[in-house]
């Protein structure tokens, strides 16, 4: 069912962080000691590496907002959390230490942390520092906790970094705050160049401070929403304003000799890329930004990523409807000079047509299965080349965290979620430059979703989601040469990327009920 308009409006205003739950964790399912049904058999999954689709750029997550504090926690704990997110190391037995993210998103703050309670943002965990001082100088010692995680990601081999502001610095905004007033875009056209220069200065300053270069800057976030309630930093924009900001940023990056590319437009919902969706002047973004006849055309900027980004919120259930929206996006993007697509932010938000509710932290397998299905849908039907989670580290009672922490600024406990490991079934094994390849099944089985990828070293990776309550037996096969070795990594109610081996490539493989399984084949 659709979200009521009043609730939908409230949720949209708080996008990048959902409403806090008034409930709790979902109840645990009692142990089932009854006889288990036998696996479905006779399903052959054939991977054809010669039939190819999009190239995968990265899987990522963002440092908003907890890393400003957790990055200054005791060394052992912050390093353990960094390992969960970034590491590709294994134990002596081959068990993965972390999920090996290949992209880390760094939030450029607007300065609401310095304003404190005067910022109008009640939750100090959702305020952010700014490198820009009140006198116009820069202090590169700010955002220290976030910078620590940036460096920790680099040390563990993360290859790509993106910087994103939710709001211009408060010194530039119309109301002197990090969020808008009365739904009015909070930056005047006279400040576009200044804002572009600020973002370029941050890219250059962080590189000087840390040696880390941002590969991308994303200058606007969910411009369709109103951002006028003080829930976090944010501002709405119309497409012509986004185009103006993008041109100013492009010029500033070029003038400073920075190779950083610009990613747009972080649409708050997939529909805004191909329709107005009730927000005139803020929708049909593919045509507005990439059609040469448009007044807002920016596709000619040499440092613009030839892909457009969206967020999967509010469009993931029912599953059949979600498929249609992604297929429509893929068709629209392909018709615009084969424009690429990124899914650049997601967590479980809202009621999702009754499938799952975002309220209430849940460390179990149910949200992990839901997340895996969203990833599959975005990769296979929207043809995205990037898939990014929202907040990597959450102190909230919501289904938004890969790792959950106590809401303590100095120290606390942490817990990895099953959603972390579900994302890891993709991010750990499908590496930058991998190409999605064709998969055929001899029979369709309810709840079984399969996709496959070929890494740059020729390694074949197949991800199988069994959302059903019965195990499935499949026989994976390659249409070309069979892999000589097959390794299996399982995330389930009782396993976190648990490693096992298949005795011989071409043998049947049992996919447990309610699990995500990655099969890694090597020649």
VOMI-567929 format. One line per field, with one value per residue (C-alpha): x, y, z; residue in one letter. Coordinates in steps of 0.1 Angstrom, whole numbers. Example, Ala and Ser with C-alpha at 12.3 -4.5 7.8 and 13.67 -1.06 7.14 Angstrom:
! residues 2
east <- 123:137
north <- -45:-11
up <- 78:71
res <- a:s
! end
This chain:
! residues 523
east <- 0:11:25:-1:8:13:36:54:60:75:97:109:119:141:158:193:182:148:125:136:117:91:93:121:139:116:108:130:114:111:132:116:123:99:112:127:115:139:157:142:164:170:178:207:222:242:266:275:306:303:270:279:261:274:308:308:327:323:302:303:289:291:307:277:273:288:324:330:328:337:368:381:371:398:421:413:375:377:402:379:350:372:382:345:339:371:392:397:420:410:417:440:410:400:372:367:376:354:333:360:341:355:341:340:318:330:305:317:301:284:294:264:285:303:269:258:222:219:221:185:194:185:205:242:251:235:254:287:319:332:367:358:362:340:368:371:403:404:413:423:424:386:364:392:372:360:395:407:381:391:427:417:398:429:452:429:429:397:405:378:366:337:331:295:280:244:244:267:287:264:285:270:234:205:193:228:218:226:190:164:135:100:111:132:166:192:218:216:229:255:271:275:311:319:304:322:354:348:343:375:394:382:394:428:431:423:447:475:465:462:476:441:425:388:379:344:325:287:275:238:218:182:173:136:129:122:148:131:126:161:164:199:219:202:186:163:173:156:174:185:202:219:232:245:263:277:292:307:322:335:353:368:382:397:413:429:442:422:413:382:350:315:287:250:222:215:178:156:137:142:111:126:151:125:94:83:68:49:79:79:114:130:123:130:167:181:166:173:210:220:198:218:187:180:188:202:225:258:268:295:315:347:349:313:308:287:262:233:227:194:184:163:140:103:106:117:83:62:90:73:66:102:114:93:106:142:136:121:151:175:156:155:192:202:182:204:237:239:241:252:234:245:224:241:222:199:188:155:131:94:69:78:42:41:72:94:94:125:117:135:171:172:205:188:186:153:166:197:176:156:187:202:170:173:209:200:172:193:222:202:172:185:220:237:275:276:257:261:247:237:252:279:278:245:237:199:171:165:174:201:234:260:276:256:271:262:254:285:310:340:336:311:303:296:277:279:245:235:230:268:275:247:263:296:283:286:312:338:339:327:356:359:360:340:314:280:273:243:226:200:180:164:134:123:120:101:125:157:175:208:234:269:300:334:363:392:414:388:374:337:315:279:255:225:197:173:145:124:120:131:167:173:197:213:239:261:276:296:287:324:352:342:361:385:378:346:345:312:305:272:253:224:208:237:266:284:301:310:335:332:344:324:340:341:329:297:285:251:252:227:216:202:168:169:204:227:255:284:301:337:351:387:404
north <- 0:36:57:83:118:133:105:105:143:138:110:129:159:137:118:109:100:84:91:75:44:44:6:-18:-46:-70:-101:-132:-161:-191:-221:-245:-281:-296:-317:-295:-298:-311:-287:-279:-297:-296:-259:-253:-218:-211:-181:-167:-144:-135:-117:-86:-56:-27:-23:-20:10:5:-4:22:37:72:85:106:114:91:90:125:109:72:83:96:65:43:30:-7:-1:23:0:-30:-10:1:-35:-46:-19:-19:-49:-76:-97:-131:-153:-183:-204:-180:-163:-127:-100:-73:-65:-47:-16:0:35:57:88:118:143:179:197:231:243:236:218:251:268:243:246:278:257:247:211:194:162:171:139:153:185:187:208:228:233:269:294:324:347:329:309:271:248:214:200:200:170:150:119:117:122:93:70:84:74:41:33:42:21:-9:-6:13:27:54:84:108:141:153:184:183:221:250:265:285:316:313:304:328:322:316:280:246:239:258:281:276:252:279:269:282:295:325:324:351:324:296:304:309:275:258:273:261:225:227:241:212:187:203:209:173:160:182:171:134:126:113:126:126:109:126:155:153:189:184:159:149:184:175:175:206:203:229:212:213:175:177:198:201:224:220:230:233:218:251:258:224:232:265:250:222:246:267:236:224:257:257:222:230:262:244:216:189:157:152:145:157:133:144:145:123:123:116:90:70:85:120:109:103:122:152:130:160:183:206:219:192:161:147:151:128:150:183:176:153:164:188:209:216:249:230:207:200:168:188:194:173:166:154:117:103:88:101:91:83:70:39:51:46:25:-10:-26:-43:-61:-63:-25:-19:-39:-19:15:3:-10:23:41:18:24:62:64:41:64:94:84:53:73:53:51:51:41:64:61:36:22:6:36:37:9:-5:-16:-38:-59:-45:-14:8:14:-7:-19:-55:-75:-105:-120:-105:-70:-85:-105:-74:-54:-81:-80:-42:-45:-73:-52:-21:-40:-63:-41:-5:-15:6:7:19:10:29:24:54:56:30:35:41:50:49:24:21:-2:22:8:-16:-13:-2:17:31:68:79:105:90:53:25:-10:-19:-46:-56:-62:-89:-60:-55:-90:-90:-60:-79:-107:-82:-56:-80:-101:-79:-55:-22:-29:-61:-66:-80:-111:-130:-156:-182:-206:-238:-230:-201:-206:-183:-163:-173:-143:-149:-124:-130:-108:-112:-95:-80:-110:-133:-145:-154:-143:-154:-141:-161:-149:-174:-154:-184:-207:-238:-246:-247:-270:-254:-266:-236:-239:-217:-216:-213:-230:-243:-228:-254:-242:-229:-212:-204:-176:-177:-151:-165:-164:-183:-173:-141:-147:-182:-198:-233:-251:-269:-303:-298:-271:-283:-301:-292:-265:-262:-226:-225:-210:-173:-168:-149:-170:-158:-184:-175:-194:-194:-210
up <- 0:-6:22:34:21:56:67:33:36:71:59:29:50:71:42:47:82:90:119:151:161:189:188:194:178:160:180:175:158:181:173:149:157:132:103:76:40:15:-9:-43:-69:-106:-110:-133:-133:-164:-165:-199:-196:-233:-228:-208:-192:-171:-156:-118:-103:-66:-35:-8:24:41:72:82:110:136:124:137:172:166:148:181:202:217:190:193:188:160:142:147:132:103:97:94:68:47:53:27:50:61:91:89:78:51:69:58:84:67:37:16:6:-26:-20:11:11:32:44:40:69:68:102:123:149:156:160:186:198:178:147:150:147:180:177:179:162:131:131:113:115:86:75:67:96:102:90:57:65:66:95:82:117:118:111:127:135:99:86:108:90:57:64:78:46:25:47:42:4:-4:-39:-43:-23:-27:-9:-4:13:24:27:17:46:69:60:24:31:29:65:81:89:76:66:46:57:44:16:-1:-16:8:-17:-39:-75:-65:-42:-68:-76:-40:-31:-60:-48:-13:-25:-46:-16:5:-21:-23:15:24:-2:14:49:42:8:-2:-33:-37:-69:-69:-55:-53:-47:-40:-20:-25:-39:-43:-5:15:42:64:98:113:113:97:73:39:13:-17:-52:-86:-116:-130:-97:-97:-132:-121:-90:-112:-137:-110:-93:-127:-132:-97:-100:-134:-122:-93:-116:-97:-114:-92:-111:-103:-96:-99:-88:-58:-66:-35:-54:-86:-103:-104:-130:-157:-144:-125:-98:-84:-81:-111:-120:-98:-119:-153:-144:-171:-198:-180:-174:-203:-233:-254:-261:-224:-209:-179:-200:-182:-201:-220:-188:-191:-154:-150:-144:-173:-149:-129:-93:-74:-40:-38:-10:-12:-44:-32:-25:-38:-56:-90:-90:-80:-110:-134:-121:-125:-160:-169:-156:-175:-207:-202:-194:-223:-246:-235:-251:-229:-197:-167:-134:-97:-67:-43:-11:7:40:50:52:57:57:23:14:44:35:62:84:89:125:151:149:139:138:123:88:76:69:53:29:20:14:-8:-29:-33:-44:-69:-83:-87:-103:-126:-136:-132:-145:-118:-118:-82:-51:-18:16:38:73:78:116:134:170:163:168:130:102:89:101:88:123:154:183:216:213:231:219:236:239:237:223:187:169:132:116:91:67:68:57:31:14:18:-3:-31:-21:-9:-41:-70:-75:-94:-131:-129:-156:-150:-172:-182:-160:-172:-149:-162:-139:-119:-82:-59:-38:-57:-73:-91:-107:-119:-125:-141:-123:-142:-134:-150:-117:-119:-90:-86:-59:-51:-28:-14:2:8:38:20:9:-29:-47:-78:-103:-114:-148:-171:-208:-216:-196:-161:-131:-116:-81:-64:-30:-12:13:31:51:70:105:118:94:84:51:63:39:26:-6:-33:-39:-77:-101:-117:-86:-71:-44:-16:-9:26:33:41:30:6:-10:-31:-52:-63:-92:-103:-132
res <- x:x:x:x:x:x:x:x:x:x:x:x:x:x:x:x:x:x:x:x:x:x:x:x:x:x:x:x:x:x:x:x:x:x:x:x:x:x:x:x:x:x:x:x:x:x:x:x:x:x:x:x:x:x:x:x:x:x:x:x:x:x:x:x:x:x:x:x:x:x:x:x:x:x:x:x:x:x:x:x:x:x:x:x:x:x:x:x:x:x:x:x:x:x:x:x:x:x:x:x:x:x:x:x:x:x:x:x:x:x:x:x:x:x:x:x:x:x:x:x:x:x:x:x:x:x:x:x:x:x:x:x:x:x:x:x:x:x:x:x:x:x:x:x:x:x:x:x:x:x:x:x:x:x:x:x:x:x:x:x:x:x:x:x:x:x:x:x:x:x:x:x:x:x:x:x:x:x:x:x:x:x:x:x:x:x:x:x:x:x:x:x:x:x:x:x:x:x:x:x:x:x:x:x:x:x:x:x:x:x:x:x:x:x:x:x:x:x:x:x:x:x:x:x:x:x:x:x:x:x:x:x:x:x:x:x:x:x:x:x:x:x:x:x:x:x:x:x:x:x:x:x:x:x:x:x:x:x:x:x:x:x:x:x:x:x:x:x:x:x:x:x:x:x:x:x:x:x:x:x:x:x:x:x:x:x:x:x:x:x:x:x:x:x:x:x:x:x:x:x:x:x:x:x:x:x:x:x:x:x:x:x:x:x:x:x:x:x:x:x:x:x:x:x:x:x:x:x:x:x:x:x:x:x:x:x:x:x:x:x:x:x:x:x:x:x:x:x:x:x:x:x:x:x:x:x:x:x:x:x:x:x:x:x:x:x:x:x:x:x:x:x:x:x:x:x:x:x:x:x:x:x:x:x:x:x:x:x:x:x:x:x:x:x:x:x:x:x:x:x:x:x:x:x:x:x:x:x:x:x:x:x:x:x:x:x:x:x:x:x:x:x:x:x:x:x:x:x:x:x:x:x:x:x:x:x:x:x:x:x:x:x:x:x:x:x:x:x:x:x:x:x:x:x:x:x:x:x:x:x:x:x:x:x:x:x:x:x:x:x:x:x:x:x:x:x:x:x:x:x:x:x:x:x:x:x:x:x:x:x:x:x:x:x:x:x:x:x:x:x:x:x:x:x:x:x:x:x:x:x:x:x:x:x:x:x:x:x:x:x:x:x:x
! end
